[in-house]
Amino acid sequence: MAASELGDEPGSPAPERLRADELARKAGISLPLLRSYQSKGLLPPPRHEGRMAWYGPHHLERLRHIIALKDRGYSLRMIAEALDGGEGAAWSGDEHEVLRLKEVAERSGVPVAVLRALEASGLLHPHHLADGDRYSDADVRFVRNVLALLDVGLSLDDLMRIARQQLETSDALGRDVMAAWSELVGARLRRSRGTSREDQAARVAASIRALAAIVGQLVAYRVERAVLDAAQAEIEARGLEGEREALARSLGPRT
C-alpha cells in the first residue's frame, strides 16, 4: 500500500493509525467480522511495519460504507460490485434497467413475434406491472441462451418438453422461498423503527432482489452440475471413443 494512502506524505500531518481491534471498535463491528470483510477482498490490506499491521482513515471510511450498504439489504456480492464500480453497479429499485419487449428484441436479435411465442410457451416470463409488462437485461440473456440451445440441435418443442417440469418446480420454489423470507426477514424489516417508509420500502426491495439473485445462482449451479453428471453417465453407457476425454477437456485444464 502506498504511503500516500495513509496520508503520510512528506510534510503532511501524521495520520491516524489504528490497530485492527481499534478499527473494528470505531466502525462498531466485531474483529472477526472485520477479518471476514478483509478476507473477501472488501477491505484493503493494512500497512505492515514489522509485525504490526496499521489501518488508516480510508479503511474506516470504507468499512462504514460497507456497513451502510449491508444495512440497506445489500448482499456481500452486491457490496463488492458497488465498491468496485460505484454504487450504481449494485441493484436498486431506481437504478435497475427496465426494458420493453421491443428493446429485448433489439438487444437479443430475436424478432418480437418469436419473443411472444416464448412468452406464450411460458419460457419467457416478464414482470407484470400495472402499466404493462416489463423486462430486464436478465430476459435478454435468457433469450440468447434459448437460441444457443436451439443451435445445438434442440427444437422449441423439445425445449418445452424438457422445461415444463422445471417451470412448475421453479414456481413452487419461488413461493416457498418467499414464504420463508416473509416470515424470517420481511416481518423484521417491516417492523423496523427509526427509518422512513421510503427507506423501509427500499430495504425490502433490495432484500428481495438479493434473495432472488442468490437463489437463482444456487439453482443454476445445481442444475448445471446435475446435467454434467448425467452427461458423464450417458457417455459411459452409450458414448463413442474419446467423448469422455473431450468432455473433461471442455470443463477446463486438469490440476
Order of alpha helices (4+ residues) and beta strands (2+ residues): alpha-alpha-beta-beta-alpha-alpha-alpha-alpha-beta-beta-alpha-alpha-alpha-alpha-alpha
